C-alpha cells in the first residue's frame, strides 16, 4: 500500500477537517491553558495528549466511550471512582477504583 500526498486548496480548512478538528481540540483543551517552556517540553506534553486523545478520551460518535479503554467503562452510580490528572492537571480522567 502506498501513501500519496494530496494538496488541498490554500485557506480551505474544510478540505482537511480531521486535522483541523484535532488542532482546534488540542488548542482549546491543552495549549491555551499552559506555558510552553521549550520545544522539548511542548513535544512531551503533546505526545501525552495524543495518547489520551486517541485512546482514552470519550468520543461522541462512540456514545461517549473511549476508543481503547484500559479498564471497563465505570458505572458512575454504583462504583467508587478514581480521578487522575494528566499534563499538569489540565485534563482529568476517571476510572473505577480498586
C-alpha positions as CSV (number, residue, x, y, z in Angstrom):
1,X,0.0,0.0,0.0
2,X,1.4,3.4,-1.0
3,X,0.8,6.7,0.6
4,X,0.2,9.6,-1.7
5,X,0.3,13.3,-0.9
6,X,-2.8,15.3,-1.9
7,X,-2.6,19.1,-1.9
8,X,-5.5,21.0,-0.5
9,X,-6.5,24.4,-1.7
10,X,-5.0,27.3,0.3
11,X,-7.1,28.8,3.1
12,X,-9.6,26.0,2.9
13,X,-9.7,24.2,6.2
14,X,-12.9,22.3,5.2
15,X,-10.7,20.2,2.9
16,X,-8.8,18.8,5.8
17,X,-11.4,18.7,8.6
18,X,-10.0,15.8,10.6
19,X,-6.6,17.6,11.1
20,X,-8.3,20.9,11.7
21,X,-10.6,19.5,14.3
22,X,-7.7,17.9,16.2
23,X,-5.7,21.2,16.2
24,X,-8.8,23.1,17.5
25,X,-9.4,20.5,20.2
26,X,-5.7,20.3,21.2
27,X,-5.5,24.1,21.4
28,X,-8.7,24.5,23.5
29,X,-8.1,21.6,25.9
30,X,-4.3,21.9,26.2
31,X,-2.0,24.6,24.8
32,X,-4.3,27.6,25.5
33,X,-4.0,26.7,29.2
34,X,-0.3,26.1,29.6
35,X,3.0,27.9,29.5
36,X,5.3,26.3,26.9
37,X,8.8,26.3,28.3
38,X,10.6,24.8,25.3
39,X,10.1,22.8,22.1
40,X,11.1,19.7,24.0
41,X,8.5,20.4,26.7
42,X,5.8,21.0,24.2
43,X,6.6,17.8,22.3
44,X,6.5,15.8,25.6
45,X,3.1,17.3,26.6
46,X,1.7,16.8,23.1
47,X,2.8,13.2,23.0
48,X,1.0,12.5,26.3
49,X,-2.1,14.4,25.0
50,X,-2.2,12.4,21.7
51,X,-2.1,9.2,23.7
52,X,-5.0,10.5,25.8
53,X,-6.9,11.8,22.7
54,X,-6.6,8.6,20.7
55,X,-7.0,6.1,23.5
56,X,-8.9,7.3,26.5
57,X,-10.8,10.5,25.6
58,X,-14.6,9.9,25.2
59,X,-15.9,10.4,21.6
60,X,-19.4,11.4,20.8
61,X,-19.6,9.1,17.8
62,X,-19.0,6.2,20.2
63,X,-21.7,7.3,22.7
64,X,-19.0,8.9,24.9
65,X,-17.0,5.7,25.2
66,X,-13.2,5.8,24.7
67,X,-11.7,4.0,21.7
68,X,-9.2,1.9,23.7
69,X,-10.1,2.0,27.4
70,X,-7.5,0.4,29.7
71,X,-10.3,-0.5,32.1
72,X,-14.1,-1.2,31.5
73,X,-16.2,1.9,31.5
74,X,-17.4,2.5,35.0
75,X,-21.0,2.8,36.1
76,X,-20.8,6.1,38.0
77,X,-23.9,5.4,40.1
78,X,-22.7,2.2,41.8
79,X,-18.8,2.3,41.9
80,X,-16.1,4.3,43.6
81,X,-14.3,6.5,41.1
82,X,-10.6,7.3,40.9
83,X,-9.5,10.6,39.4
84,X,-6.2,11.0,37.5
85,X,-5.0,14.3,36.1
86,X,-2.8,14.5,33.0
87,X,-0.4,17.1,31.8
88,X,-0.1,19.2,34.8
89,X,-3.8,18.9,35.8
90,X,-5.2,20.3,32.5
91,X,-7.0,17.0,31.7
92,X,-8.8,14.8,34.2
93,X,-9.5,11.1,33.5
94,X,-11.8,8.9,35.7
95,X,-11.7,5.2,36.2
96,X,-13.0,2.6,38.6
97,X,-11.2,2.5,41.9
98,X,-9.9,-0.8,43.3
